Amino acid sequence: MIRARLTSDTEITGERNNNGNNDAVLHWEVVEWSIGTPYQLDLEVQWNAIADFIQYDELAIYAGSFTGSEDIGVDCWDESGSQWVNLGNLTASSWNNFTVGTYLTSSNFTVRFKGTDETIDSTQDTWQIDASLVRLIGSGSSEDAVDNDVSDVDSNPDVGTLSNFNNMKDPGLGDATLTEEPAPIFVKLVGSMESESATGASAHNFDYNLQNGAGNRRLVVVTVGWEDAEATASVTSITFDGVDMAEVATVVTGTGYSAFSGLWYLNETYLPSTTGLKNIAVTVSETITREIYVAVVEYINVAQEAPDDNGTYANPSAGDVAVTVTVNDDDSIIVASAAQSGNSVWTNTNNLVNIQEELLTSSGAALGHHTNATSGDTTVGWNSLGTRECMVAAVWSVAPAITDYDLDQEVQWTDLPYNLPNEELSILVGSTDAEDLRVEVWNTTTLGWDTLFSDLTQSSWNNVSIADWLTSGTLTIRFKGGDESSDSTQDQWMIDAALVHIWSSYVAAYKLDLEVQWTSVDSSQNNEYLCINGGTMGSEDVLVDVRQGSTWYNVFSDLSPGWNNVSVASYLDSPTFTIRYRGASETTDQSQDTWQIDTVLLHTWTNTYERASEESLEIIASILLKFPRAIAQSLSVQANAIRTLIGERLVSLPVNILAQTIRGGTFYRSAASKLLVSAIAQATRLVTRIAQETLTILTTGSRTRLIERLPSQVLTLQAIADSTVSLSKSAAQSVRVLTQATRQWSLFRTISQSVQLLTQATHQWTAVRQASQPLQISAAVAKQWTSVRQTSQALILKALATST
């Protein structure tokens, strides 16, 4: 036989779950064995008051780190099959989610953690569990009938009768009957308060909120206590709302430093007829060294007479205080007060419940009572107090019975779900008598009753929200008669059903909102693209947003399989770049979609032009550059709006290129001049001139065009992109090429060999060359062109950009 016990790091058995910052550590140790040392784990945990009727149910367990190599499995109890069902093994340092709707069929749900090697396991493993949660998603509704009528949350016995209680559980079973009975009379505490003066005072007063008005057979008792450097001080006056209070008894102990305690009272005849703030004023014969302590307590249903008995006790040493009084009638009330020199606690009581207690400056005082005292001698007191301690006690009888029909019947629900947005109490009422029938709910925070219905409506459902009170699986209400004072008529009410209705109207929707981020990105490049390589895509569109500042901007309305590329230059303005994936349907999406993402990257680069031989040209954003050019000539570039390039080459070999774009630059070539470049752009360009009469311009784009002109006067235009075009021209022949573009380029060359390059919208290229006539080519942007002119008759234009 092999047994094991669960222990924590502090050797306290039974640690199961911790939702805080620290992990609960689950491990076990062998405590008894007969063969070998097989380590085992089998630990159950349970949820109660779960809304099992909600649409989707998920078990979520966050696992911390694992020590050892053994897996830890999770099982759940299947009530319908009365067996454990394995959900799977946990993954360390992550959330582990399991769908459990098939097995979550009641308000209780049980799972167990179990080691996966349970036979000949000689290694002790440890697993950390950070949180175990049951997640409920979607809509659902449930009506839960009242469970019992045996509760007593206010420690007061029921009054009246509740017959056929089970009929209250179902509208179809008939009525339960509530009937008033003459109310038993018992003394009831309805209010209390304490206050103390500053040290060195000879008087103290404060306001007390009187809870009951005339007609309730009231008793108010006040106690005064202090510690003084002399034993000569006494109370000269105590008034309640200006009325002198009657003294019960006082006591002093000690000859130098002394303790003092006393009791005073007023009953119905002398108390104010109305409730509210009433002033209590205490005057002392001389200044008191320590504080003057005053406490007050209010009762109802007390006999309207002097105390049946009272007594005092004084002890100049540390120890116990006790007073014995004679009780004349059952259900009487004993009230006691005490004072001490010292700060011993008041928790060690003898037949007393503390009403008020205070530890003051090297002293203390308290007020307590003993309720429902039976006839005969009863001893009450406090134990283990400090030095110089004294006490006063008195007993009052309960008021005589009167004809008063009352109803006070508690009923209770247990194991209710209590985290749903809609929670209502529904009571179906049959016939009723003339007296109102109140319904009150027990407030677990204030430990008092709050009114839900001031009067139930007969022959109908009465519904009220209980969301403010349903804070645990237990809910208690009581039925209370509307007339609870001198009610001489017995009333009866029929209750057909009492239900708690709990529901959620939320429609579950699958959602996606997932962020990923780059850091240390070079955001200064001219070209910046987000590139996402998608795999298999779900049927729902998946959106991609980019973050700039505090705002999201959508860049893909749906990803496709394969590469998805988009410029993010207007958003990539810092080293940190964040994107997020979102589902296109986020409100009522009841289908779970999956999208496969193979690669996500940022592609950034800047255009570059090269110029061989003895010259080079570089254009960088917003910078003015000057470049020398050999052969005693110069070149200048001027760029404007929509990129129109015009080149002229005369006998003296000047070349003029005019580019209309969002950049500025003009190239001029003449004798003894230099190359000047003016650029307002965010790119870098290098221009290379081969030999003496060859010019190459490199940029970037999605097309490549190659134009060659050989000495035999053959011109070839080759497009390396979606198509390839070849043009040949010889002798006095002409060639015309048509395509589409958004730019205009013109090159002119005279002396029987002129070249004109013209580019316009809709990509039209025209190449014409005759003996003494110009050659015209219309071309496009976002393409690449190269024009080669060998010897003294070659021109190369090569573009590797979205525009030139």
Sequence and secondary structure as in RCSB ss.txt:
>XXXX:A:sequence
MIRARLTSDTEITGERNNNGNNDAVLHWEVVEWSIGTPYQLDLEVQWNAIADFIQYDELAIYAGSFTGSEDIGVD
CWDESGSQWVNLGNLTASSWNNFTVGTYLTSSNFTVRFKGTDETIDSTQDTWQIDASLVRLIGSGSSEDAVDNDV
SDVDSNPDVGTLSNFNNMKDPGLGDATLTEEPAPIFVKLVGSMESESATGASAHNFDYNLQNGAGNRRLVVVTVG
WEDAEATASVTSITFDGVDMAEVATVVTGTGYSAFSGLWYLNETYLPSTTGLKNIAVTVSETITREIYVAVVEYI
NVAQEAPDDNGTYANPSAGDVAVTVTVNDDDSIIVASAAQSGNSVWTNTNNLVNIQEELLTSSGAALGHHTNATS
GDTTVGWNSLGTRECMVAAVWSVAPAITDYDLDQEVQWTDLPYNLPNEELSILVGSTDAEDLRVEVWNTTTLGWD
TLFSDLTQSSWNNVSIADWLTSGTLTIRFKGGDESSDSTQDQWMIDAALVHIWSSYVAAYKLDLEVQWTSVDSSQ
NNEYLCINGGTMGSEDVLVDVRQGSTWYNVFSDLSPGWNNVSVASYLDSPTFTIRYRGASETTDQSQDTWQIDTV
LLHTWTNTYERASEESLEIIASILLKFPRAIAQSLSVQANAIRTLIGERLVSLPVNILAQTIRGGTFYRSAASKL
LVSAIAQATRLVTRIAQETLTILTTGSRTRLIERLPSQVLTLQAIADSTVSLSKSAAQSVRVLTQATRQWSLFRT
ISQSVQLLTQATHQWTAVRQASQPLQISAAVAKQWTSVRQTSQALILKALATST
>XXXX:A:secstr
  EEEEE TTS TT     SSS EEEEEEEEE SSS     EEEEEE S  TTSSEEEEEEEEEEEESS  EEEE
EEETTTTEEEEEEE  TTEEEEEE TTT  SS EEEEEEES  SS  S  EEEEEEEEEEEES EEEEEE  BS 
  TTS   BSEEESGGGGG TTS  EEEE EE     EEEEEEEEE  TT SEEEEEEEE   TTS  EEEEEEE
EEESSS   EEEEEETTEE EEEEEEEE SSSEEEEEEEEEEGGGS SS EEEEEEEEESS  SS  EEEEEEEE
SB SSS SEEEEEEESSSEEEEEEEEE STTEEEEEEEEEES   S  EES EEEEEEE SSEEEEEEEEEEE S
EEEEEEEEEE SSEEEEEEEE B      EE EEEEEE S    SSEEEEEEEEEEE SS EEEEEEETTTTEEE
EEESS  TTEEEEEE TTT  SS EEEEEEES  SS  S  EEEEEEEEEEEEE        EEEEEE S  TT 
SEEEEEEEE S  SS EEEEEEETTEEEEEESS  SEEEEEE TTT  SS EEEEEEES  SS  S     EEEE
EEEEE       TT  EEE TTEEEEE  TTTB  EEEEETT EEEEEE TT  B EEEESSS  EE   BT  E
EEEE SS  EEEEEETTTEEEE    S  EEEEE TT  EEEEE SS        TT         S EEEEEE 
TT EEEE  BTTTB     BTTBEEEE   SSS   EEEBTTB       SS  
